[in-house]
Amino acid sequence: MAITTTYTKLRTHLASFLDLVGNGQRIVIVKHRGTKDVALLPAKDLSGLLETLHLLRSHKNARRLLTALNRATRVKRKKR
């Protein structure tokens, strides 16, 4: 679950916010007047999101991955 803060509050409590994010407990959305919001998230999560985006960018590859996922889910259900 993400929490939202202001740029000013982030500056004041930067270490605390970085601890929350670094421990994988939270994503922090930072609002700054006059600019777009930004998000702080663990680097590992960002890496995973970028990898997923890369894999799903190709329609052909996305179809293959979703088919395999559906197949694996069906097999898992049958074993129960």
Chimera marker file (.cmm) of the C-alpha trace (Angstrom):
<marker_set name="trace">
<marker id="1" x="0.000" y="0.000" z="0.000" r="1" g="1" b="0" radius="0.5"/>
<marker id="2" x="1.345" y="3.405" z="-0.928" r="1" g="1" b="0" radius="0.5"/>
<marker id="3" x="1.469" y="6.396" z="1.358" r="1" g="1" b="0" radius="0.5"/>
<marker id="4" x="1.400" y="9.985" z="0.166" r="1" g="1" b="0" radius="0.5"/>
<marker id="5" x="3.506" y="12.826" z="1.484" r="1" g="1" b="0" radius="0.5"/>
<marker id="6" x="4.602" y="16.293" z="0.505" r="1" g="1" b="0" radius="0.5"/>
<marker id="7" x="8.011" y="17.303" z="-0.729" r="1" g="1" b="0" radius="0.5"/>
<marker id="8" x="8.553" y="19.366" z="2.426" r="1" g="1" b="0" radius="0.5"/>
<marker id="9" x="7.671" y="16.476" z="4.742" r="1" g="1" b="0" radius="0.5"/>
<marker id="10" x="9.911" y="14.154" z="2.704" r="1" g="1" b="0" radius="0.5"/>
<marker id="11" x="12.876" y="16.509" z="3.115" r="1" g="1" b="0" radius="0.5"/>
<marker id="12" x="12.299" y="16.740" z="6.852" r="1" g="1" b="0" radius="0.5"/>
<marker id="13" x="11.909" y="12.976" z="7.380" r="1" g="1" b="0" radius="0.5"/>
<marker id="14" x="13.948" y="11.580" z="4.483" r="1" g="1" b="0" radius="0.5"/>
<marker id="15" x="15.687" y="8.843" z="6.493" r="1" g="1" b="0" radius="0.5"/>
<marker id="16" x="12.382" y="7.538" z="7.859" r="1" g="1" b="0" radius="0.5"/>
<marker id="17" x="10.774" y="7.434" z="4.424" r="1" g="1" b="0" radius="0.5"/>
<marker id="18" x="13.810" y="5.727" z="2.904" r="1" g="1" b="0" radius="0.5"/>
<marker id="19" x="13.693" y="3.117" z="5.682" r="1" g="1" b="0" radius="0.5"/>
<marker id="20" x="10.022" y="2.413" z="4.930" r="1" g="1" b="0" radius="0.5"/>
<marker id="21" x="10.750" y="2.042" z="1.234" r="1" g="1" b="0" radius="0.5"/>
<marker id="22" x="14.032" y="0.174" z="1.654" r="1" g="1" b="0" radius="0.5"/>
<marker id="23" x="12.473" y="-2.403" z="3.967" r="1" g="1" b="0" radius="0.5"/>
<marker id="24" x="9.853" y="-3.094" z="1.322" r="1" g="1" b="0" radius="0.5"/>
<marker id="25" x="7.059" y="-1.931" z="3.593" r="1" g="1" b="0" radius="0.5"/>
<marker id="26" x="5.748" y="0.963" z="1.524" r="1" g="1" b="0" radius="0.5"/>
<marker id="27" x="5.795" y="2.875" z="-1.714" r="1" g="1" b="0" radius="0.5"/>
<marker id="28" x="5.864" y="6.622" z="-1.097" r="1" g="1" b="0" radius="0.5"/>
<marker id="29" x="4.103" y="9.033" z="-3.454" r="1" g="1" b="0" radius="0.5"/>
<marker id="30" x="5.587" y="12.528" z="-3.207" r="1" g="1" b="0" radius="0.5"/>
<marker id="31" x="3.448" y="15.514" z="-4.148" r="1" g="1" b="0" radius="0.5"/>
<marker id="32" x="5.215" y="18.741" z="-5.042" r="1" g="1" b="0" radius="0.5"/>
<marker id="33" x="3.218" y="21.807" z="-5.942" r="1" g="1" b="0" radius="0.5"/>
<marker id="34" x="3.475" y="22.732" z="-9.588" r="1" g="1" b="0" radius="0.5"/>
<marker id="35" x="5.137" y="19.474" z="-10.671" r="1" g="1" b="0" radius="0.5"/>
<marker id="36" x="4.074" y="15.909" z="-11.348" r="1" g="1" b="0" radius="0.5"/>
<marker id="37" x="3.934" y="13.444" z="-8.469" r="1" g="1" b="0" radius="0.5"/>
<marker id="38" x="6.859" y="11.041" z="-8.117" r="1" g="1" b="0" radius="0.5"/>
<marker id="39" x="7.135" y="7.664" z="-6.402" r="1" g="1" b="0" radius="0.5"/>
<marker id="40" x="9.808" y="6.142" z="-4.213" r="1" g="1" b="0" radius="0.5"/>
<marker id="41" x="9.929" y="2.355" z="-4.416" r="1" g="1" b="0" radius="0.5"/>
<marker id="42" x="12.541" y="-0.319" z="-3.761" r="1" g="1" b="0" radius="0.5"/>
<marker id="43" x="15.053" y="-0.702" z="-6.607" r="1" g="1" b="0" radius="0.5"/>
<marker id="44" x="14.309" y="-4.439" z="-6.750" r="1" g="1" b="0" radius="0.5"/>
<marker id="45" x="10.609" y="-3.709" z="-7.346" r="1" g="1" b="0" radius="0.5"/>
<marker id="46" x="11.459" y="-1.220" z="-10.083" r="1" g="1" b="0" radius="0.5"/>
<marker id="47" x="13.752" y="-3.748" z="-11.725" r="1" g="1" b="0" radius="0.5"/>
<marker id="48" x="10.984" y="-6.354" z="-11.654" r="1" g="1" b="0" radius="0.5"/>
<marker id="49" x="8.456" y="-3.942" z="-13.140" r="1" g="1" b="0" radius="0.5"/>
<marker id="50" x="10.830" y="-2.941" z="-15.933" r="1" g="1" b="0" radius="0.5"/>
<marker id="51" x="11.581" y="-6.602" z="-16.710" r="1" g="1" b="0" radius="0.5"/>
<marker id="52" x="7.859" y="-7.401" z="-16.852" r="1" g="1" b="0" radius="0.5"/>
<marker id="53" x="7.255" y="-4.421" z="-19.120" r="1" g="1" b="0" radius="0.5"/>
<marker id="54" x="10.061" y="-5.580" z="-21.406" r="1" g="1" b="0" radius="0.5"/>
<marker id="55" x="8.685" y="-9.135" z="-21.575" r="1" g="1" b="0" radius="0.5"/>
<marker id="56" x="5.136" y="-7.989" z="-22.297" r="1" g="1" b="0" radius="0.5"/>
<marker id="57" x="6.095" y="-5.344" z="-24.866" r="1" g="1" b="0" radius="0.5"/>
<marker id="58" x="5.986" y="-7.884" z="-27.698" r="1" g="1" b="0" radius="0.5"/>
<marker id="59" x="2.407" y="-9.066" z="-28.340" r="1" g="1" b="0" radius="0.5"/>
<marker id="60" x="3.680" y="-12.478" z="-29.409" r="1" g="1" b="0" radius="0.5"/>
<marker id="61" x="5.751" y="-12.914" z="-26.255" r="1" g="1" b="0" radius="0.5"/>
<marker id="62" x="2.921" y="-11.610" z="-24.053" r="1" g="1" b="0" radius="0.5"/>
<marker id="63" x="0.554" y="-14.193" z="-25.560" r="1" g="1" b="0" radius="0.5"/>
<marker id="64" x="3.073" y="-16.984" z="-24.920" r="1" g="1" b="0" radius="0.5"/>
<marker id="65" x="3.616" y="-15.925" z="-21.315" r="1" g="1" b="0" radius="0.5"/>
<marker id="66" x="-0.100" y="-15.608" z="-20.555" r="1" g="1" b="0" radius="0.5"/>
<marker id="67" x="-0.816" y="-18.979" z="-22.177" r="1" g="1" b="0" radius="0.5"/>
<marker id="68" x="1.904" y="-20.604" z="-20.071" r="1" g="1" b="0" radius="0.5"/>
<marker id="69" x="0.586" y="-18.907" z="-16.936" r="1" g="1" b="0" radius="0.5"/>
<marker id="70" x="-2.952" y="-20.124" z="-17.636" r="1" g="1" b="0" radius="0.5"/>
<marker id="71" x="-1.671" y="-23.646" z="-18.273" r="1" g="1" b="0" radius="0.5"/>
<marker id="72" x="0.303" y="-23.649" z="-15.024" r="1" g="1" b="0" radius="0.5"/>
<marker id="73" x="-2.717" y="-22.364" z="-13.106" r="1" g="1" b="0" radius="0.5"/>
<marker id="74" x="-4.953" y="-25.107" z="-14.534" r="1" g="1" b="0" radius="0.5"/>
<marker id="75" x="-2.409" y="-27.808" z="-13.621" r="1" g="1" b="0" radius="0.5"/>
<marker id="76" x="-2.140" y="-26.421" z="-10.094" r="1" g="1" b="0" radius="0.5"/>
<marker id="77" x="-5.933" y="-26.503" z="-9.674" r="1" g="1" b="0" radius="0.5"/>
<marker id="78" x="-6.146" y="-30.113" z="-10.891" r="1" g="1" b="0" radius="0.5"/>
<marker id="79" x="-3.579" y="-31.227" z="-8.301" r="1" g="1" b="0" radius="0.5"/>
<marker id="80" x="-5.750" y="-29.949" z="-5.421" r="1" g="1" b="0" radius="0.5"/>
<link id1="1" id2="2" r="1" g="1" b="0" radius="0.2"/>
<link id1="2" id2="3" r="1" g="1" b="0" radius="0.2"/>
<link id1="3" id2="4" r="1" g="1" b="0" radius="0.2"/>
<link id1="4" id2="5" r="1" g="1" b="0" radius="0.2"/>
<link id1="5" id2="6" r="1" g="1" b="0" radius="0.2"/>
<link id1="6" id2="7" r="1" g="1" b="0" radius="0.2"/>
<link id1="7" id2="8" r="1" g="1" b="0" radius="0.2"/>
<link id1="8" id2="9" r="1" g="1" b="0" radius="0.2"/>
<link id1="9" id2="10" r="1" g="1" b="0" radius="0.2"/>
<link id1="10" id2="11" r="1" g="1" b="0" radius="0.2"/>
<link id1="11" id2="12" r="1" g="1" b="0" radius="0.2"/>
<link id1="12" id2="13" r="1" g="1" b="0" radius="0.2"/>
<link id1="13" id2="14" r="1" g="1" b="0" radius="0.2"/>
<link id1="14" id2="15" r="1" g="1" b="0" radius="0.2"/>
<link id1="15" id2="16" r="1" g="1" b="0" radius="0.2"/>
<link id1="16" id2="17" r="1" g="1" b="0" radius="0.2"/>
<link id1="17" id2="18" r="1" g="1" b="0" radius="0.2"/>
<link id1="18" id2="19" r="1" g="1" b="0" radius="0.2"/>
<link id1="19" id2="20" r="1" g="1" b="0" radius="0.2"/>
<link id1="20" id2="21" r="1" g="1" b="0" radius="0.2"/>
<link id1="21" id2="22" r="1" g="1" b="0" radius="0.2"/>
<link id1="22" id2="23" r="1" g="1" b="0" radius="0.2"/>
<link id1="23" id2="24" r="1" g="1" b="0" radius="0.2"/>
<link id1="24" id2="25" r="1" g="1" b="0" radius="0.2"/>
<link id1="25" id2="26" r="1" g="1" b="0" radius="0.2"/>
<link id1="26" id2="27" r="1" g="1" b="0" radius="0.2"/>
<link id1="27" id2="28" r="1" g="1" b="0" radius="0.2"/>
<link id1="28" id2="29" r="1" g="1" b="0" radius="0.2"/>
<link id1="29" id2="30" r="1" g="1" b="0" radius="0.2"/>
<link id1="30" id2="31" r="1" g="1" b="0" radius="0.2"/>
<link id1="31" id2="32" r="1" g="1" b="0" radius="0.2"/>
<link id1="32" id2="33" r="1" g="1" b="0" radius="0.2"/>
<link id1="33" id2="34" r="1" g="1" b="0" radius="0.2"/>
<link id1="34" id2="35" r="1" g="1" b="0" radius="0.2"/>
<link id1="35" id2="36" r="1" g="1" b="0" radius="0.2"/>
<link id1="36" id2="37" r="1" g="1" b="0" radius="0.2"/>
<link id1="37" id2="38" r="1" g="1" b="0" radius="0.2"/>
<link id1="38" id2="39" r="1" g="1" b="0" radius="0.2"/>
<link id1="39" id2="40" r="1" g="1" b="0" radius="0.2"/>
<link id1="40" id2="41" r="1" g="1" b="0" radius="0.2"/>
<link id1="41" id2="42" r="1" g="1" b="0" radius="0.2"/>
<link id1="42" id2="43" r="1" g="1" b="0" radius="0.2"/>
<link id1="43" id2="44" r="1" g="1" b="0" radius="0.2"/>
<link id1="44" id2="45" r="1" g="1" b="0" radius="0.2"/>
<link id1="45" id2="46" r="1" g="1" b="0" radius="0.2"/>
<link id1="46" id2="47" r="1" g="1" b="0" radius="0.2"/>
<link id1="47" id2="48" r="1" g="1" b="0" radius="0.2"/>
<link id1="48" id2="49" r="1" g="1" b="0" radius="0.2"/>
<link id1="49" id2="50" r="1" g="1" b="0" radius="0.2"/>
<link id1="50" id2="51" r="1" g="1" b="0" radius="0.2"/>
<link id1="51" id2="52" r="1" g="1" b="0" radius="0.2"/>
<link id1="52" id2="53" r="1" g="1" b="0" radius="0.2"/>
<link id1="53" id2="54" r="1" g="1" b="0" radius="0.2"/>
<link id1="54" id2="55" r="1" g="1" b="0" radius="0.2"/>
<link id1="55" id2="56" r="1" g="1" b="0" radius="0.2"/>
<link id1="56" id2="57" r="1" g="1" b="0" radius="0.2"/>
<link id1="57" id2="58" r="1" g="1" b="0" radius="0.2"/>
<link id1="58" id2="59" r="1" g="1" b="0" radius="0.2"/>
<link id1="59" id2="60" r="1" g="1" b="0" radius="0.2"/>
<link id1="60" id2="61" r="1" g="1" b="0" radius="0.2"/>
<link id1="61" id2="62" r="1" g="1" b="0" radius="0.2"/>
<link id1="62" id2="63" r="1" g="1" b="0" radius="0.2"/>
<link id1="63" id2="64" r="1" g="1" b="0" radius="0.2"/>
<link id1="64" id2="65" r="1" g="1" b="0" radius="0.2"/>
<link id1="65" id2="66" r="1" g="1" b="0" radius="0.2"/>
<link id1="66" id2="67" r="1" g="1" b="0" radius="0.2"/>
<link id1="67" id2="68" r="1" g="1" b="0" radius="0.2"/>
<link id1="68" id2="69" r="1" g="1" b="0" radius="0.2"/>
<link id1="69" id2="70" r="1" g="1" b="0" radius="0.2"/>
<link id1="70" id2="71" r="1" g="1" b="0" radius="0.2"/>
<link id1="71" id2="72" r="1" g="1" b="0" radius="0.2"/>
<link id1="72" id2="73" r="1" g="1" b="0" radius="0.2"/>
<link id1="73" id2="74" r="1" g="1" b="0" radius="0.2"/>
<link id1="74" id2="75" r="1" g="1" b="0" radius="0.2"/>
<link id1="75" id2="76" r="1" g="1" b="0" radius="0.2"/>
<link id1="76" id2="77" r="1" g="1" b="0" radius="0.2"/>
<link id1="77" id2="78" r="1" g="1" b="0" radius="0.2"/>
<link id1="78" id2="79" r="1" g="1" b="0" radius="0.2"/>
<link id1="79" id2="80" r="1" g="1" b="0" radius="0.2"/>
</marker_set>
